[in-house]
C-alpha cells in the first residue's frame, strides 16, 4: 500500500513497483514539480494578457445625482438654485493603432517565456526522473549485495558446522574453527550493513515519491533487453542529439528569444504612440423644460441629448528622465544574461556527456575485467575449498580464497549497476525511453 502525503493510498500489495510507476508517482507528488507547473500557469496568464492588450479598451459609466442648492442644470448648462436630480450615461472605447510595435513584441516575448516555462517544467520532471532511477538502481544493487552477503554466510556456516564436528573428534586445530567462526561473524556484519543500505535506498526512493516509507517496498528487476551492454554511441553524436532533445537546452534558448523580443519592446517606447478613441454620452435632468415650459420626459431626454465622438491621438515621447533609455539598457543586460545562461547550459551539457560517457566506458571495462576475475577466483576458491575439506591446507588459505571471491562478486555487482546507471543517463540525453 502506497500512502501519499495528502492521505490518498494506492494498493501495491503482493507486487513490486516498476520503474515507470515510481517515476510517475514521484512526478505526481513532488512539490517542486508542482511549483514549476504553477510557474508555467503564471506565464500562460501573462501571455493571455499580452494578447488581450491588443484588443480595444471599452468601458461604460452611469451616474445619478440628487442636487440641493446651486448647481448646473445639465439640460441648459446654466446655474440653478433648486433641488434637482440628474443623470448621465456614457460608453467609450480606445484602441492603440501603433506604439512602436511594443505590444506585439511584448506578446512575442511572453509567448517565448510561456514555451520556456513548459520546458522548465519538463526539466524539473527530468531531474526528478533521474534521481528516481538512481534510487531505483540503488535498491536493486543493494538487494543483490544483500543476497550475496547471505550466500557468504551460508557457505561459512556450513564450514563452521563441519569444523565443529571435526574439532570434537580432535581432527583439526582449534584455531581453524575459531578462524572460521570469526569469518562467520564478519559475514553476518556484512548482512547487517547490506540490509541497512537496502533500507536506506528504500527510504530514499520513498522520499522521492513523497510517499510513506515502507520497509517492505520492492521494485521490479530490469529485464536483459533493458540493459545495453555494448554502448557504442560517441559523445559528439550524443551531444548533437541532446541539443535537439533536452528540455533544459530548449528552455534556455526560448528564454534568450524572449529577452530579444523584450529589447525590441523596450525600444518601442521611443516611438510615438497613435491611438483611436470613440464614445457615446447622454444626460438627464429633472429640471429640463421645453419651449412651452413642459417637463421633458426621461426617455425623450436620453434620445434628444446624446452625443458621440471619435478621435485620433498621438503621444510623442520627448524627455522622460531617460526612463525609456534605461529600460532598453536593462533589457539588453537581461538579453546578455539569458545568452550567457544558454551558452553555459550547452557547455555544461557537453562536459556532462563527456564525463558520463567516460564513466560508462570505465564501468564497462571494469565490469568485463571483474567478470574474468570472478571466474578465476571461483576456480581458485573451488580448489582451496576442496584442499581445505581434505585437510591439505590451512584455514588461512581457505579464507583468503573465499574473501577474494566474495570481494570480486561484490565489486562485480557494483560495477554492473554503475554501468547501467551511466547508460540510462546517456539514453536520457538522447530522449530514449528509460523503461
Backbone torsions as a table, in degrees:
resi	resn	phi	psi	omega
1	UNK	NA	119.0	172.1
2	UNK	-87.6	124.5	177.0
3	UNK	-107.9	113.8	-179.3
4	UNK	-77.6	161.3	-177.3
5	UNK	-67.0	-22.3	178.7
6	UNK	-91.1	7.5	175.0
7	UNK	101.0	-15.3	177.3
8	UNK	-69.4	159.3	-179.9
9	UNK	-140.4	154.5	177.8
10	UNK	-137.0	124.8	-176.2
11	UNK	-78.6	128.9	174.7
12	UNK	-130.8	22.3	-176.2
13	UNK	-59.1	131.6	173.7
14	UNK	81.8	5.9	178.8
15	UNK	-147.3	147.3	177.3
16	UNK	-80.1	158.3	178.8
17	UNK	-84.0	141.4	174.2
18	UNK	-83.0	163.3	177.7
19	UNK	-61.1	-40.1	179.6
20	UNK	-62.7	-42.2	178.5
21	UNK	-63.1	-40.8	179.7
22	UNK	-63.1	-44.1	-179.3
23	UNK	-65.9	-45.8	-178.6
24	UNK	-63.6	-40.5	178.3
25	UNK	-64.2	-42.4	-179.9
26	UNK	-63.1	-44.7	-179.4
27	UNK	-64.2	-39.3	-179.0
28	UNK	-65.9	-33.8	-172.5
29	UNK	-101.9	-13.8	-172.5
30	UNK	-72.8	128.4	-176.6
31	UNK	-75.2	-30.3	176.1
32	UNK	-64.2	-39.3	176.1
33	UNK	-64.9	-40.8	178.0
34	UNK	-63.3	-38.3	177.3
35	UNK	-64.6	-40.6	177.0
36	UNK	-63.3	-36.3	177.6
37	UNK	-65.5	-39.7	176.8
38	UNK	-65.4	-38.5	177.4
39	UNK	-61.9	-38.6	177.3
40	UNK	-65.6	-42.8	178.4
41	UNK	-62.7	-39.6	178.7
42	UNK	-63.5	-42.0	177.3
43	UNK	-64.7	-33.7	177.4
44	UNK	-66.4	-39.7	177.4
45	UNK	-64.3	-42.5	178.6
46	UNK	-61.4	-40.7	178.9
47	UNK	-65.0	-43.4	179.7
48	UNK	-63.6	-36.3	177.7
49	UNK	-67.8	-36.4	177.0
50	UNK	-62.6	-37.7	175.5
51	UNK	-66.8	-42.5	-178.4
52	UNK	-65.3	-26.8	179.9
53	UNK	-65.6	-16.4	177.2
54	UNK	-80.7	-14.8	-177.4
55	UNK	-85.0	158.9	177.3
56	UNK	-63.0	153.0	175.4
57	UNK	-103.2	113.8	-174.9
58	UNK	-121.1	134.8	179.2
59	UNK	-147.1	152.3	178.1
60	UNK	-121.5	159.8	-179.4
61	UNK	-146.0	135.6	177.5
62	UNK	-127.3	128.4	179.1
63	UNK	-129.4	136.2	172.2
64	UNK	-132.5	132.0	-173.2
65	UNK	-135.3	140.1	170.8
66	UNK	-107.2	116.8	-176.1
67	UNK	-106.9	139.5	174.4
68	UNK	-122.4	133.6	177.8
69	UNK	84.1	-149.4	-174.0
70	UNK	-75.9	125.4	180.0
71	UNK	-156.6	175.1	-179.5
72	UNK	-89.4	128.5	173.0
73	UNK	-82.4	112.4	-175.8
74	UNK	-64.7	-21.2	-178.8
75	UNK	-78.6	-29.5	-178.9
76	UNK	-117.3	-9.5	-177.6
77	UNK	59.5	32.2	178.3
78	UNK	-124.2	164.4	-178.5
79	UNK	-76.8	140.3	171.9
80	UNK	-131.9	156.9	179.9
81	UNK	-123.6	70.9	-178.4
82	UNK	-159.8	167.5	177.8
83	UNK	-74.3	135.6	178.3
84	UNK	-151.8	155.0	170.6
85	UNK	-112.5	143.1	-178.6
86	UNK	-140.6	161.2	179.0
87	UNK	-155.1	161.1	177.7
88	UNK	-149.8	150.2	-179.5
89	UNK	-134.2	132.9	-178.5
90	UNK	-143.9	151.9	175.3
91	UNK	-139.9	126.2	-176.8
92	UNK	-139.4	159.2	178.4
93	UNK	-155.5	157.1	176.7
94	UNK	-149.4	154.1	-179.9
95	UNK	-143.6	141.0	178.0
96	UNK	-82.6	124.3	178.5
97	UNK	-89.6	-36.5	-179.4
98	UNK	-158.3	134.7	175.1
99	UNK	-147.5	44.2	-179.5
100	UNK	70.4	25.3	-178.3
101	UNK	61.4	22.1	-178.7
102	UNK	-63.8	-42.8	-178.8
103	UNK	-67.1	-41.1	-179.5
104	UNK	-66.5	-42.7	179.9
105	UNK	-70.1	-32.8	175.3
106	UNK	-65.0	-39.6	176.9
107	UNK	-62.4	-46.8	179.8
108	UNK	-63.4	-38.7	178.2
109	UNK	-62.1	-43.3	-179.4
110	UNK	-70.0	-31.4	176.6
111	UNK	-66.0	-44.3	176.6
112	UNK	-63.2	-39.4	179.8
113	UNK	-64.9	-37.4	178.8
114	UNK	-66.3	-44.7	177.9
115	UNK	-64.1	-36.6	177.6
116	UNK	-64.4	-39.2	179.8
117	UNK	-65.9	-31.7	174.6
118	UNK	-63.2	-44.8	179.7
119	UNK	-66.7	-35.1	178.5
120	UNK	-68.5	-34.4	173.7
121	UNK	-63.3	-43.6	178.6
122	UNK	-65.5	-36.2	177.1
123	UNK	-61.8	-42.0	177.7
124	UNK	-61.0	-40.3	177.5
125	UNK	-67.4	-40.5	-178.7
126	UNK	-63.3	-44.0	-179.2
127	UNK	-63.7	-41.4	176.9
128	UNK	-63.6	-40.2	179.9
129	UNK	-61.0	-43.9	179.2
130	UNK	-63.2	-39.8	178.1
131	UNK	-64.7	-37.7	178.3
132	UNK	-66.5	-42.7	178.5
133	UNK	-60.3	-42.6	178.7
134	UNK	-60.8	-46.5	179.7
135	UNK	-65.9	-38.4	178.9
136	UNK	-61.3	-48.3	179.4
137	UNK	-66.7	-30.6	177.7
138	UNK	-66.1	-35.9	176.0
139	UNK	-65.1	-45.4	179.2
140	UNK	-62.2	-44.5	179.4
141	UNK	-62.9	-45.3	-179.5
142	UNK	-65.4	-35.4	176.9
143	UNK	-63.6	-45.0	178.8
144	UNK	-64.9	-39.2	179.1
145	UNK	-67.0	-36.1	176.8
146	UNK	-65.6	-43.3	177.5
147	UNK	-62.6	-38.9	177.6
148	UNK	-63.8	-40.9	178.5
149	UNK	-64.6	-38.1	178.8
150	UNK	-66.7	-37.1	176.1
151	UNK	-63.5	-40.3	178.3
152	UNK	-60.7	-42.1	178.7
153	UNK	-64.1	-42.5	-179.6
154	UNK	-60.1	-44.9	-179.6
155	UNK	-64.5	-45.9	-178.5
156	UNK	-67.4	-37.7	179.8
157	UNK	-61.3	-40.6	179.0
158	UNK	-64.6	-37.8	178.4
159	UNK	-67.8	-39.4	178.5
160	UNK	-61.6	-44.7	180.0
161	UNK	-63.1	-40.7	179.7
162	UNK	-66.9	-41.7	-178.3
163	UNK	-71.1	-30.1	176.9
164	UNK	-62.7	-41.3	178.2
165	UNK	-65.9	-43.7	-178.8
166	UNK	-68.8	-32.5	179.0
167	UNK	-68.6	-37.6	177.8
168	UNK	-64.1	-28.9	179.7
169	UNK	-88.4	-3.9	-179.2
170	UNK	72.8	24.4	-175.5
171	UNK	-89.9	-8.8	-179.6
172	UNK	-135.6	168.2	173.2
173	UNK	-76.3	140.6	178.0
174	UNK	-57.9	-28.0	-179.0
175	UNK	-66.9	-28.0	177.5
176	UNK	-63.5	-40.9	179.3
177	UNK	-68.1	-45.3	-179.0
178	UNK	-65.0	-36.4	176.4
179	UNK	-62.0	-42.3	-178.3
180	UNK	-69.7	-37.5	176.9
181	UNK	-64.9	-38.3	175.6
182	UNK	-62.3	-39.5	176.7
183	UNK	-64.7	-38.4	178.3
184	UNK	-63.3	-43.6	177.8
185	UNK	-62.2	-40.4	178.3
186	UNK	-63.8	-41.1	177.3
187	UNK	-64.0	-36.8	178.5
188	UNK	-67.8	-36.4	174.4
189	UNK	-62.6	-38.3	177.5
190	UNK	-62.9	-38.1	176.5
191	UNK	-62.0	-44.3	179.9
192	UNK	-61.5	-45.0	179.4
193	UNK	-64.5	-40.4	179.4
194	UNK	-65.9	-40.1	178.0
195	UNK	-65.0	-40.1	177.4
196	UNK	-63.5	-41.4	178.0
197	UNK	-64.4	-38.4	177.9
198	UNK	-66.1	-43.9	178.1
199	UNK	-62.4	-38.4	178.8
200	UNK	-65.4	-38.4	177.8
201	UNK	-66.7	-39.3	176.4
202	UNK	-64.0	-40.4	178.2
203	UNK	-63.6	-43.4	-179.9
204	UNK	-60.9	-43.6	179.7
205	UNK	-67.4	-40.8	178.3
206	UNK	-60.4	-41.7	-179.8
207	UNK	-67.8	-38.2	176.9
208	UNK	-64.7	-37.0	177.4
209	UNK	-80.1	-8.6	-179.5
210	UNK	58.1	46.3	177.7
211	UNK	-124.8	164.1	179.7
212	UNK	-64.8	136.2	-178.2
213	UNK	-64.2	132.6	178.4
214	UNK	-128.6	114.2	-177.0
215	UNK	-65.2	-17.3	179.6
216	UNK	-95.9	9.6	-179.0
217	UNK	-57.7	130.1	178.8
218	UNK	-124.0	151.0	176.5
219	UNK	-126.5	155.3	-179.1
220	UNK	-70.8	147.0	173.7
221	UNK	-72.6	150.8	175.0
222	UNK	-78.9	135.9	177.7
223	UNK	-74.7	159.5	-179.0
224	UNK	-61.3	-34.7	-178.5
225	UNK	-76.7	-4.9	176.1
226	UNK	-90.5	-3.7	-178.3
227	UNK	-122.3	116.5	178.4
228	UNK	-91.6	110.9	-175.1
229	UNK	-89.9	2.8	177.9
230	UNK	-135.6	73.6	-175.2
231	UNK	-80.2	115.6	-172.7
232	UNK	-112.8	-8.6	-177.9
233	UNK	-66.7	131.8	-175.7
234	UNK	-84.6	156.5	-177.5
235	UNK	-56.8	-42.8	-178.6
236	UNK	-62.7	-39.2	178.1
237	UNK	-66.6	-42.1	178.1
238	UNK	-62.3	-41.6	-179.1
239	UNK	-63.8	-43.1	179.7
240	UNK	-61.1	-41.7	178.7
241	UNK	-68.8	-40.6	-177.6
242	UNK	-62.6	-35.7	179.0
243	UNK	-60.6	-29.2	-179.7
244	UNK	-92.4	-19.6	-171.1
245	UNK	-104.8	-39.0	-168.7
246	UNK	-72.4	133.0	-179.7
247	UNK	-65.8	-33.8	-177.0
248	UNK	-65.8	-33.3	177.4
249	UNK	-75.0	-43.2	178.0
250	UNK	-60.9	-40.7	-179.7
251	UNK	-62.3	-44.2	-179.6
252	UNK	-64.5	-40.5	178.0
253	UNK	-64.6	-41.2	179.5
254	UNK	-67.4	-35.9	176.1
255	UNK	-63.4	-37.4	177.5
256	UNK	-65.0	-44.9	178.2
257	UNK	-63.0	-38.9	177.2
258	UNK	-61.9	-42.2	179.6
259	UNK	-66.9	-35.2	177.0
260	UNK	-61.9	-45.0	178.8
261	UNK	-68.5	-30.3	177.1
262	UNK	-66.0	-35.8	175.8
263	UNK	-64.4	-44.6	179.0
264	UNK	-63.9	-37.4	177.7
265	UNK	-65.3	-40.3	178.9
266	UNK	-64.8	-37.9	178.1
267	UNK	-64.6	-28.9	179.0
268	UNK	-61.2	-21.3	179.5
269	UNK	-66.6	-19.0	-179.4
270	UNK	-81.3	-12.8	-177.5
271	UNK	-93.1	155.6	174.5
272	UNK	-61.7	152.2	178.4
273	UNK	-113.9	128.8	-178.7
274	UNK	-113.9	130.0	-179.2
275	UNK	-134.1	152.4	177.9
276	UNK	-114.3	131.7	179.1
277	UNK	-129.5	149.4	178.3
278	UNK	-151.5	155.6	-178.9
279	UNK	-164.4	171.7	179.9
280	UNK	-137.7	138.3	-177.7
281	UNK	-146.0	138.8	173.7
282	UNK	-149.4	135.2	-178.3
283	UNK	-108.2	169.6	175.0
284	UNK	-142.4	142.6	176.7
285	UNK	-141.5	137.7	179.7
286	UNK	-72.1	-15.2	-178.4
287	UNK	-96.9	3.9	-177.8
288	UNK	-67.8	132.9	180.0
289	UNK	-131.5	151.9	174.8
290	UNK	-89.8	-173.4	-177.3
291	UNK	-64.0	-21.8	177.6
292	UNK	-93.9	11.3	179.7
293	UNK	63.8	28.6	174.6
294	UNK	-98.4	143.5	-178.6
295	UNK	-64.3	132.1	178.2
296	UNK	-84.1	128.8	-176.1
297	UNK	-65.7	157.1	-173.6
298	UNK	-56.7	-54.5	-176.0
299	UNK	-69.1	-29.2	176.0
300	UNK	-65.5	-39.4	178.2
301	UNK	-63.5	-43.2	-178.6
302	UNK	-61.1	-38.1	-178.3
303	UNK	-81.1	-26.7	-177.1
304	UNK	-88.7	-26.1	-171.4
305	UNK	-98.7	-1.3	-172.8
306	UNK	-69.6	153.8	173.5
307	UNK	-143.8	153.3	178.3
308	UNK	-125.6	159.9	176.3
309	UNK	-149.0	155.9	173.8
310	UNK	-146.9	140.9	-176.8
311	UNK	-158.9	160.0	177.9
312	UNK	-120.1	133.4	-179.7
313	UNK	-125.6	147.3	178.0
314	UNK	-124.6	127.5	176.4
315	UNK	-111.1	121.4	-175.9
316	UNK	-112.7	117.5	176.7
317	UNK	-74.1	123.5	-179.5
318	UNK	-111.5	-56.3	176.7
319	UNK	-148.9	126.3	-178.0
320	UNK	-138.4	44.9	178.6
321	UNK	58.7	31.4	178.8
322	UNK	61.3	18.4	-176.9
323	UNK	-61.2	-46.9	-177.9
324	UNK	-67.0	-39.2	178.1
325	UNK	-61.4	-41.7	179.9
326	UNK	-70.5	-32.3	175.5
327	UNK	-64.7	-38.3	176.8
328	UNK	-65.3	-42.9	179.7
329	UNK	-61.3	-42.6	178.4
330	UNK	-65.4	-38.3	178.7
331	UNK	-65.0	-37.0	177.7
332	UNK	-67.0	-37.6	177.0
333	UNK	-64.1	-42.1	177.6
334	UNK	-61.9	-36.4	178.4
335	UNK	-65.5	-44.7	177.6
336	UNK	-61.6	-42.0	179.4
337	UNK	-61.8	-43.6	179.0
338	UNK	-64.6	-38.8	178.7
339	UNK	-65.7	-43.0	177.8
340	UNK	-63.4	-39.0	178.7
341	UNK	-62.5	-43.7	179.2
342	UNK	-62.7	-43.2	178.6
343	UNK	-64.4	-41.3	179.3
344	UNK	-62.2	-41.4	179.0
345	UNK	-60.5	-41.6	-179.6
346	UNK	-68.0	-41.3	178.8
347	UNK	-63.1	-45.9	179.0
348	UNK	-61.9	-39.7	178.8
349	UNK	-62.5	-46.6	180.0
350	UNK	-61.5	-43.6	179.7
351	UNK	-65.4	-41.3	179.3
352	UNK	-63.8	-41.2	179.3
353	UNK	-64.1	-44.3	178.8
354	UNK	-61.8	-42.7	-179.9
355	UNK	-67.0	-44.6	-179.1
356	UNK	-67.1	-35.7	177.5
357	UNK	-68.0	-39.8	176.1
358	UNK	-62.2	-44.6	179.3
359	UNK	-63.9	-38.0	178.4
360	UNK	-63.8	-45.0	179.8
361	UNK	-63.8	-42.4	178.8
362	UNK	-63.6	-42.2	179.1
363	UNK	-64.8	-39.2	178.8
364	UNK	-63.5	-47.1	179.6
365	UNK	-63.0	-40.6	179.0
366	UNK	-65.6	-40.1	179.2
367	UNK	-63.2	-45.0	-179.6
368	UNK	-65.9	-38.8	177.7
369	UNK	-66.5	-37.9	-179.4
370	UNK	-69.8	-31.1	174.6
371	UNK	-58.7	-44.3	178.6
372	UNK	-67.4	-38.7	-179.5
373	UNK	-65.3	-43.5	179.1
374	UNK	-61.6	-43.0	179.0
375	UNK	-61.1	-41.8	-179.5
376	UNK	-68.2	-45.7	-178.9
377	UNK	-68.3	-28.2	176.7
378	UNK	-63.9	-44.9	177.6
379	UNK	-66.0	-39.9	179.8
380	UNK	-63.6	-42.0	180.0
381	UNK	-69.1	-37.6	179.5
382	UNK	-60.8	-41.1	179.1
383	UNK	-69.6	-42.3	-179.8
384	UNK	-64.7	-38.1	-180.0
385	UNK	-66.8	-41.0	179.3
386	UNK	-64.4	-43.6	179.4
387	UNK	-65.8	-39.4	-179.4
388	UNK	-66.7	-43.1	178.6
389	UNK	-63.7	-28.4	179.9
390	UNK	-87.0	-2.7	179.2
391	UNK	77.6	17.7	-177.2
392	UNK	-91.8	-3.3	179.9
393	UNK	-147.5	170.9	-177.7
394	UNK	-90.4	167.3	177.2
395	UNK	-65.7	-27.5	179.7
396	UNK	-63.2	-46.6	178.6
397	UNK	-62.1	-40.9	178.6
398	UNK	-61.6	-48.6	-176.6
399	UNK	-66.0	-35.2	176.8
400	UNK	-62.1	-46.1	179.7
401	UNK	-64.5	-41.0	179.9
402	UNK	-65.8	-44.9	-179.4
403	UNK	-65.3	-37.0	176.4
404	UNK	-60.3	-44.9	179.6
405	UNK	-67.5	-43.4	179.7
406	UNK	-60.5	-45.8	-179.3
407	UNK	-63.5	-40.5	179.2
408	UNK	-64.7	-40.8	178.2
409	UNK	-64.0	-42.6	178.3
410	UNK	-62.3	-46.3	179.7
411	UNK	-63.1	-34.7	179.2
412	UNK	-66.2	-42.6	178.6
413	UNK	-62.1	-46.7	-179.3
414	UNK	-62.1	-43.9	-179.1
415	UNK	-64.7	-38.4	-179.1
416	UNK	-62.4	-48.1	-178.4
417	UNK	-73.7	-27.4	173.0
418	UNK	-64.0	-42.6	178.2
419	UNK	-64.9	-43.1	179.1
420	UNK	-60.6	-44.3	-179.9
421	UNK	-59.8	-45.2	-178.5
422	UNK	-63.7	-39.1	179.1
423	UNK	-68.2	-35.6	177.2
424	UNK	-63.7	-41.1	179.3
425	UNK	-64.8	-43.6	178.8
426	UNK	-65.4	-35.6	174.6
427	UNK	-63.8	-39.3	179.3
428	UNK	-61.4	-42.5	179.1
429	UNK	-57.6	-31.8	-176.3
430	UNK	-95.3	3.3	179.7
431	UNK	71.7	22.2	179.0
432	UNK	-80.1	151.9	175.8
433	UNK	-59.7	138.0	-177.6
434	UNK	-101.4	2.3	174.8
435	UNK	-151.4	NA	NA
